[in-house]
Amino acid sequence: MIEQKTFGVISLGCDKNRVDAERLIALLEEKGAKRTGELSEAQILIVNTCAFLNAARKESIETVLDSASYKNGKLEKIVVTGCLPEKFIDELFPALTEADVFLGISDSDLLVEAIERSYTGERVNAVKKGRRKEGGRVLSTPLHYGYLKIADGCYNHCTYCLIPKIRGKYKSEPMEKLVEEASSLGGLAELILVAQDTTRYGEDLYGENRLVPLIRALTALENISSVRLLYCYPEAIDDKLIAEIKLNPKVVHYLDIPLQHSENRVLKLMNRRGSRESNLALLQKLRREIPDIAIRSTFIAGFPSETEEEVEGLLSFLEEAKLANCGFFAYSKEPDTPAFRMKGHLLQREKDRRVRLLYRRQKQIAKDFLSSFLGKEIEVLCDGINYERQCFVGRAYFQAPDIDGKVYFTGEKASQGSRYRVTIKRTNGYDLFGTVAED
């Protein structure tokens, strides 16, 4: 039955979720189903959901409700999978009647069977009744870059975070499996390592941290041109990792370090291990050892009881840290987390105001950083063509896909996945604009 169907996939949330969706795509294609990028043409639609924040849960549910309109056309079945049913299936199954199948994050071995059961007229709740099926992946990114999820779950237990309640304890993937998976993804100009905390890799599985050996094994692969690291917790960035980034020519001089706040009292309430002083010392050390390193981070504004003085402290931290890029998020009051029960919750409009303050301060810092490249030649990985701007678009080493800016450039020709020397002419404070340099 499945082999006669077309299917579409909507994957919400993080790039770790994207990897899960790519495994589901491979499972269905192995059974002969045909994937379509036009959702109106799909007979089966998989919605891979996010449940990290209330806003993400709302988006996930609205996506399912919106997708149900396709049932007036060719759509026959909606499959809801991922974090939302994993955590909230008891509320979801009776309420979200638009969906035909529910699967958790580790129930992929039941995907085909559950869909076929739904064609008999049954609404299927298979959450936590299966396991992750071993198999391949079909990249949903442009074919010249891809993500490699090196671990799942988390044991940091930040007081605002639902991830341990959704995805469980930290669980590293065996190194040999990761190397095999990376080698199967084709020629990649960039392999991006992701996990809830990449810097803890191997501690649960091998009894010691094995991130550096993993990086060496991956960069030894001929099909991998470079490796980028995301989600590196500050307290676990040690001298070995810094040396590997510095000395391994295939490791991009870029780190994504989710700091979440700067002020010590708030960090303690968050159950974050670092401090303002240790985080600034780490940034200084990274720049001393790797002068051109680009560092991005994320911060939460409006955590319970956060004071105006602590907001000012965070603003001054940004001035000292001079990060290449940052994401700022208003604290989300999540049930089943310790922070939910804390005193001093702020009004949403006040949290939003603080987010705007932080973005305003970081905007000038990022603009100054980007302005340092004006008139210079930088290497740019071409991601394709931007038809709206009538030019090519790509990324420099300090730009990760989706979360950072881009480089828009003109030239006689450029191929997706190739690298070019681009002379930077201007910036709008977030993106760069230039032309391919003459050889």
FENUR-V810213 format. One record per residue. N is the residue number from 1. RES is the residue in one letter. PSI is psi in radians with two decimals (* if undefined). Layout:
N | RES | PSI
N | RES | PSI
//
This chain:
1 | M | -0.81
2 | I | -0.67
3 | E | -0.25
4 | Q | 0.03
5 | K | 2.68
6 | T | 2.58
7 | F | 2.68
8 | G | 2.80
9 | V | 2.30
10 | I | 2.07
11 | S | 2.11
12 | L | 2.78
13 | G | -2.50
14 | C | 3.01
15 | D | -0.37
16 | K | -0.66
17 | N | -0.64
18 | R | -0.74
19 | V | -0.75
20 | D | -0.74
21 | A | -0.65
22 | E | -0.53
23 | R | -0.66
24 | L | -0.68
25 | I | -0.79
26 | A | -0.71
27 | L | -0.80
28 | L | -0.67
29 | E | -0.59
30 | E | -0.50
31 | K | -0.02
32 | G | -0.02
33 | A | 2.64
34 | K | 2.22
35 | R | 2.49
36 | T | 2.50
37 | G | -0.18
38 | E | 1.85
39 | L | -0.52
40 | S | -0.27
41 | E | -0.15
42 | A | 2.42
43 | Q | -0.49
44 | I | 2.29
45 | L | 2.15
46 | I | 2.16
47 | V | 1.89
48 | N | 1.93
49 | T | 2.83
50 | C | 2.53
51 | A | 0.32
52 | F | -0.72
53 | L | 2.84
54 | N | -0.69
55 | A | -0.65
56 | A | -0.68
57 | R | -0.72
58 | K | -0.77
59 | E | -0.72
60 | S | -0.82
61 | I | -0.73
62 | E | -0.61
63 | T | -0.73
64 | V | -0.78
65 | L | -0.74
66 | D | -0.67
67 | S | -0.51
68 | A | -0.38
69 | S | -0.42
70 | Y | -0.25
71 | K | -0.18
72 | N | -0.19
73 | G | -2.03
74 | K | -0.30
75 | L | 2.31
76 | E | -0.67
77 | K | 2.47
78 | I | 2.21
79 | V | 2.14
80 | V | 2.12
81 | T | 3.12
82 | G | -2.73
83 | C | -0.60
84 | L | -0.95
85 | P | -0.52
86 | E | -0.70
87 | K | -0.60
88 | F | 0.50
89 | I | -0.59
90 | D | -0.62
91 | E | -0.58
92 | L | -0.79
93 | F | -0.82
94 | P | -0.39
95 | A | -0.69
96 | L | 1.25
97 | T | -0.19
98 | E | -0.40
99 | A | 2.54
100 | D | -0.49
101 | V | 2.42
102 | F | 2.27
103 | L | 2.55
104 | G | -3.02
105 | I | -0.34
106 | S | 0.50
107 | D | 0.41
108 | S | -0.40
109 | D | -0.25
110 | L | 0.04
111 | L | -0.97
112 | V | -0.81
113 | E | -0.74
114 | A | -0.70
115 | I | -0.77
116 | E | -0.64
117 | R | -0.63
118 | S | -0.46
119 | Y | -0.17
120 | T | 0.00
121 | G | 0.00
122 | E | 2.42
123 | R | 2.22
124 | V | 2.13
125 | N | 1.76
126 | A | 0.38
127 | V | 2.22
128 | K | 0.44
129 | K | 0.02
130 | G | -2.68
131 | R | 2.90
132 | R | 2.20
133 | K | 2.28
134 | E | 2.45
135 | G | -2.95
136 | G | -2.98
137 | R | 2.66
138 | V | 2.01
139 | L | 2.34
140 | S | -0.08
141 | T | 2.94
142 | P | 2.56
143 | L | -0.14
144 | H | -0.07
145 | Y | 2.74
146 | G | 2.89
147 | Y | 2.58
148 | L | 1.95
149 | K | 1.93
150 | I | -0.22
151 | A | 2.84
152 | D | 2.83
153 | G | -3.08
154 | C | 2.57
155 | Y | 0.45
156 | N | -0.48
157 | H | 0.86
158 | C | 2.47
159 | T | -0.24
160 | Y | -0.06
161 | C | 2.37
162 | L | -0.16
163 | I | -0.82
164 | P | -0.50
165 | K | -0.36
166 | I | -0.90
167 | R | -0.02
168 | G | -2.88
169 | K | 2.78
170 | Y | 2.32
171 | K | 1.89
172 | S | 2.54
173 | E | 2.45
174 | P | 2.44
175 | M | -0.72
176 | E | -0.59
177 | K | -0.67
178 | L | -0.72
179 | V | -0.73
180 | E | -0.75
181 | E | -0.80
182 | A | -0.68
183 | S | -0.34
184 | S | -0.09
185 | L | 0.04
186 | G | -3.06
187 | G | 1.97
188 | L | 2.18
189 | A | -0.46
190 | E | 2.18
191 | L | 2.19
192 | I | 2.04
193 | L | 2.25
194 | V | 2.69
195 | A | 3.03
196 | Q | -0.54
197 | D | 1.68
198 | T | -0.50
199 | T | -0.09
200 | R | 0.13
201 | Y | 2.30
202 | G | -0.29
203 | E | -0.64
204 | D | -0.55
205 | L | -0.67
206 | Y | -0.08
207 | G | 0.10
208 | E | 2.79
209 | N | 2.25
210 | R | 0.42
211 | L | -0.77
212 | V | -0.83
213 | P | -0.63
214 | L | -0.80
215 | I | -0.75
216 | R | -0.70
217 | A | -0.68
218 | L | -0.71
219 | T | -0.25
220 | A | -0.26
221 | L | 2.36
222 | E | -0.45
223 | N | -0.06
224 | I | 2.05
225 | S | -0.59
226 | S | 2.77
227 | V | 2.31
228 | R | 2.50
229 | L | 2.22
230 | L | 2.81
231 | Y | 0.92
232 | C | 1.93
233 | Y | 2.39
234 | P | -0.70
235 | E | -0.27
236 | A | 0.06
237 | I | 1.79
238 | D | -3.12
239 | D | -0.61
240 | K | -0.76
241 | L | -0.74
242 | I | -0.76
243 | A | -0.66
244 | E | -0.75
245 | I | -0.70
246 | K | -0.73
247 | L | -0.38
248 | N | 1.99
249 | P | -0.27
250 | K | -0.12
251 | V | 2.18
252 | V | 2.40
253 | H | 1.25
254 | Y | 2.40
255 | L | 2.35
256 | D | 1.99
257 | I | 1.79
258 | P | 1.74
259 | L | -0.62
260 | Q | -0.55
261 | H | 3.03
262 | S | -0.47
263 | E | 2.37
264 | N | -0.68
265 | R | -0.75
266 | V | -0.73
267 | L | -0.69
268 | K | -0.73
269 | L | -0.57
270 | M | -0.18
271 | N | 0.63
272 | R | 2.44
273 | R | -0.43
274 | G | 3.09
275 | S | 2.95
276 | R | -0.80
277 | E | -0.79
278 | S | -0.60
279 | N | -0.72
280 | L | -0.66
281 | A | -0.68
282 | L | -0.79
283 | L | -0.72
284 | Q | -0.73
285 | K | -0.77
286 | L | -0.75
287 | R | -0.49
288 | R | -0.72
289 | E | -0.60
290 | I | 1.45
291 | P | -0.55
292 | D | 0.19
293 | I | 2.42
294 | A | 2.29
295 | I | 2.23
296 | R | 2.84
297 | S | 3.05
298 | T | 2.60
299 | F | 2.61
300 | I | 2.22
301 | A | 2.55
302 | G | 0.47
303 | F | 2.60
304 | P | 2.25
305 | S | 0.09
306 | E | 2.25
307 | T | 2.92
308 | E | -0.63
309 | E | -0.61
310 | E | -0.53
311 | V | -0.77
312 | E | -0.65
313 | G | -0.69
314 | L | -0.69
315 | L | -0.74
316 | S | -0.55
317 | F | -0.74
318 | L | -0.69
319 | E | -0.69
320 | E | -0.70
321 | A | -0.62
322 | K | 1.05
323 | L | 2.59
324 | A | -0.63
325 | N | 2.67
326 | C | 2.64
327 | G | 2.40
328 | F | 2.38
329 | F | 2.41
330 | A | 2.37
331 | Y | 2.35
332 | S | 2.17
333 | K | 1.77
334 | E | 2.09
335 | P | 2.66
336 | D | 0.35
337 | T | 2.64
338 | P | -0.62
339 | A | -0.46
340 | F | -0.59
341 | R | -0.01
342 | M | 2.76
343 | K | 2.79
344 | G | 0.51
345 | H | 2.42
346 | L | 2.73
347 | L | 2.62
348 | Q | -0.70
349 | R | -0.54
350 | E | -0.70
351 | K | -0.74
352 | D | -0.66
353 | R | -0.74
354 | R | -0.64
355 | V | -0.76
356 | R | -0.70
357 | L | -0.79
358 | L | -0.77
359 | Y | -0.68
360 | R | -0.74
361 | R | -0.76
362 | Q | -0.52
363 | K | -0.76
364 | Q | -0.65
365 | I | -0.77
366 | A | -0.67
367 | K | -0.72
368 | D | -0.71
369 | F | -0.85
370 | L | -0.60
371 | S | -0.39
372 | S | -0.22
373 | F | -0.05
374 | L | 2.30
375 | G | -0.04
376 | K | 2.78
377 | E | 2.29
378 | I | 2.71
379 | E | 2.32
380 | V | 2.27
381 | L | 2.09
382 | C | 2.14
383 | D | -0.17
384 | G | -2.67
385 | I | 2.38
386 | N | 1.80
387 | Y | -0.51
388 | E | -0.71
389 | R | -0.12
390 | Q | 0.88
391 | C | 3.08
392 | F | 2.77
393 | V | 2.47
394 | G | -2.87
395 | R | 2.47
396 | A | 3.07
397 | Y | -0.44
398 | F | 0.31
399 | Q | 1.97
400 | A | 2.70
401 | P | 2.43
402 | D | -0.57
403 | I | -0.25
404 | D | -3.10
405 | G | -2.97
406 | K | 2.96
407 | V | 2.07
408 | Y | 2.26
409 | F | 2.68
410 | T | 2.76
411 | G | 2.97
412 | E | -0.75
413 | K | 2.72
414 | A | 2.50
415 | S | 2.40
416 | Q | 2.28
417 | G | -0.11
418 | S | 2.79
419 | R | 2.50
420 | Y | 2.61
421 | R | 2.11
422 | V | 2.27
423 | T | 2.13
424 | I | 2.21
425 | K | -0.64
426 | R | 2.96
427 | T | 2.63
428 | N | 0.20
429 | G | -0.23
430 | Y | -0.69
431 | D | 2.87
432 | L | 2.71
433 | F | 2.36
434 | G | -2.94
435 | T | 2.62
436 | V | 2.25
437 | A | 2.52
438 | E | 2.43
439 | D | *
//
